[in-house]
Amino acid sequence: MTTSDEIVLLVLTHVPDRETALKLAGALFEAKSAACVNVLGACTSVYRWQGKLEQAEEIPLLIKTTHARYAEVESLIRRLHPYELPEIIAVPVARGLPGYLQWVADETRDVSC
């Protein structure tokens, strides 16, 4: 039986370079806040910031975690992200391979409880 804390989330963020992406991924693993982080290839983001149209090359990250670990994930991203206002979007996973979803829950479970 899955508890609300074990609900799997997909957290999305973009960072300016691969070095930042790998540093963030490492910190998430060290804290057991994420079961998996996909560091994707560079993409171009186009957005409006402070009234100006901006274009930047960024590295997307797909972070697999649980509801119970979301606050830690957000805190780490905010602490390590170089942007003033980083993108942090969490999407609940409505369905997925049960074994995989259980693996995410197991990998992020706080063993000290």
Secondary structure, 3 states (H helix, E strand, C coil): CCCHHHCEEEEEEEECCHHHHHHHHHHHHHCCCCCEEEECCCEEEEEEECCEEEEEEEEEEEEEEEHHHHHHHHHHHHHHCCCCCCCCEEEECCCCCHHHHHHHHHHHCCCCC
